[in-house]
Amino acid sequence: MRTCIVLRGENFRTHRGVTSALSYIANWKKTIFDVIDCDVAFITYPSIILDELIEKLAPVYVRVEGYNSQETNANAAINWISQNKHNYDRFVLLRFDIMYRKKITDWPQWNSNGITLVNRDVHYPTMRFYADIVFVIDKEWVDQFRDAFVAHGKEKCCLHHIGKYLEEMDAPLLLMYQDYYHMTNHPLHSLCPTEPEPDPDQDYPGEKVLDVSQWN
């Protein structure tokens, strides 16, 4: 399976602590780049670390624009995915400020086909938000993913509403986790730099905000 990892957003930040993607490469290699054969693409902003980041990860495509909104950056990433849907079997849309607790082949739903999101956001019961951390899109469903994002643009709520529109489309919407979690203390990922570097060799159950079995 030919896979492209598409990294979006800010690769370096100084507000709320220094967030540098260079610090996360070791984790990415252990959980992604040394696990599967894949290309990587950057949809990002200028920074003091960008040249070194490009040198270390050798992306096949780099788009660099002055800082704007998450919506504009995500739109550029999704457009690139759409333009390259015949070149890859699967796209994995990720953020630059996240590390992972599991190897990518151990991610729930990795062996399924469709559009995979991590879980419903804690605000789902009232706002139908989904987590915006990871999107796994198989090539057969790129158009539906793009359509959901276009629909989401009417909401002006960044990537959280994509799942809402996928619910209404003829596309397989898959969730890695059925229960509700905050971004922190999550079983799949660690939010940098607010959480310590995860150990992918140790299972981490995460902390549920809401158990779906109790919700029902």
Secondary structure, DSSP 8 states (H G I E B T S, - for coil): --EEEEEEE-SEE-TTS-EEGGGGHHHHIIIIITTS-EEEEEEE---TTHHHHHHHH--SEEEE--S--HHHHHHHHHHHHHHTTTT-SEEEEEETTEEESS-GGGSTTTTS-SEEE--B-TTHHHH--B--S-EEEEGGGHHHHHHHHHHHTTTT-GGGGHHHHHTTSSS-EEES-SSEE-SSS-SSEEETTTS----TTS-----EEE-HHHH-
